[in-house]
Amino acid sequence: MSRAFAPGRVNLIGEHTDYNDGLCLPFAIERGVTVSAERLTGRRYEVEARELGERDEFSAVDPPPADGWRAFPRGTVAELGAAGHELPPARVAIESDLPRGSGLSSSAALEVALALAVLGLAGEPEPDRVELAKLCSRVERDWAGADTGLLDQLAVLLGAERRALLLDCRTLATEQVPLELGGWTLATLDSGAGHSHAKSGYNERSAECRRACAELGIESLRDAAPDDAARLPAPLDRRVRHVLSENGRVVEAATALRAGELERLGPLLDASHASLRDDYGVSVPEVEEAVAACKRAGASGARIVGGGFGGSVLALFPPGARAPAEAEPVAPGPSARLLDS
Ligand code: GLA
């Protein structure tokens, strides 16, 4: 028997920059997904998703594709096999206290917890965490059809208590930046509009960024110059403007955190939201309402988190302000880990 836990993540700032070789500043949260695995005889995987009351069963060798949550366990087992890991057949139970589809990265948490649990069951030493993040991101792309970057998986695998993770997605260099909340509160508020990357405009946005690069003759938007956006036709000009301005806000946010100046974060969160709404076009009315509710409650800044088109909003409340009752406080917690094997 082997058990592993992987947290969800909140991205403080740096949205839709990861697949553009840019900068982001996520943190792992305390809630997440726990996966337990026990050996079975035969050659099959039996998977139970406890909260959903649903099951799946598939061959340990070359599992066929599937829709919905089943794509993630099947894809993780298949990708681990393709990377040369010899996995024993197993019965796997998934438990989660993360709301699914709310933009807190329940899918990355599931991939990572499942990978650590079955590798633990196989008695393998823990893999290199950056390599594991890449493997799990192949699951998103090739099995779940979402052409995402490495933000979620790296946050889940490299986050730390009382720290945000400054990520340079070009070099994969990381820096732990102090995120000491003191009397401040960070909270997420579910907009109630569920989101799914594959079905939403997420892939359309990443395709637009690739088109912008082709028009500018550069390899990634990290190489774009500040005045490049204005040379492009709409809406590519706005998409590029968001990516460039968001990278700048990540640098400013990291500087503020290093100096312990949380009061400088709020305006950056607001500016990020405006850019994601107006330039990147990933907000929806329910999200706007959730942002407005946080601002009415006294948030010093609030913005959409994750892929967008629904999901959660992140807000920062100064000491003394009270978040809306339905908001969930979040704080940086430790990264994914094997609990026992
Ligand atoms: C989703 C993706 C990430 C990242 C964000 C947007 O969470 O999984 O890779 O692109 O959207 O910043």
Residues whose N, C-alpha, C, O or C-beta is under 5 A from the ligand:
A	BS01	GLA	G14 E15 H16 T17 D18 T148 G149 L150 L151 D152 G306 G307
